[in-house]
Amino acid sequence: MNTYESYYVGSERNKNIAKIAESIMNTGIKEKDAFHISCAIYAECDYFITTDDRLLKYQTNQLNLVTPYEFIRRLEETI
């Protein structure tokens, strides 16, 4: 978070994103949600912040899916 970096996920990366999203959809996550998560994974984000209970049940070692409260709690632990 200290560097405030961003990573653009453009159309030239669609095939890679779709491949990740397909494996996520196999767990029961809806298509649009799976693509959001796969973009975050592809961009190497540390956190995906959501209030969607279905998404919060998805587990991966590539990304932390957390509620806004949980994100703030974890952030405060590092201070």
N, C-alpha and C positions, 0 to 999 in steps of 0.2 A: 504494500500500500504506500510505502514511502516514495516510490518512484512514479506513481500514477501513470503507469504505462497502459497503452491500449493496443489492440491487435485487430486489424481490419480483416474480416472474413468475407471475401468477395466471390464473384461468380466462378472464378478460375479454381476455386477450392470446393465447388459443389459436390463433386463425386466423393471426396474424402468425408465431407460433412454428412452426406447421405448414407454412407456406409456405417458411420458411427450411429446415426439416427436410427437406422434399420435395426441394429442390435438393441438399442434402447426400446424401440417399439415392440420388440419381441418379449419384453417384460411387462407389457400391458399399458405403457405410457402412450398417450395419444400423439399423433403425428406432429402437430405444431409444437407441442411441449418437447417432444423428442428432438426436434431440430433446434429449439432454443438451448437445450442442455448440450447437444452435440457441438454447437457453435462455441459454447463456453469451454467445453473440453478441448476442442481444437485450438482455441485461443489460449489454452493453458491457464485459465482462470483458477484461482484458489477457491473461490466461493461462488455459489449460485444462491441468491437470496430470494425466497418465495414464501407465500403464505398458503400455497396449494398443498393440502394434505397428501394428495396422491403423489405429487412430485417428491415430497419429503420422504416418502417411503422408498424411493429409488436409491439404491446404494451403489457407490462406485469408489474405487480408491483414486480415481483421477480428479475428483471434484467433491467439495463439501457442499451438500445441499442443506441449507439452514434457514430458519425463520429470521426475520429482522432482529428480534430480541436475542436469539442465539448468536447472531453475528456480532452484535454490540457487546454481549457478554464475553465472547472470545477475544474481541478487540481490546476490551478493558483488561483482560488477563495479561496481555502482552505489554501493557504500559507500566 
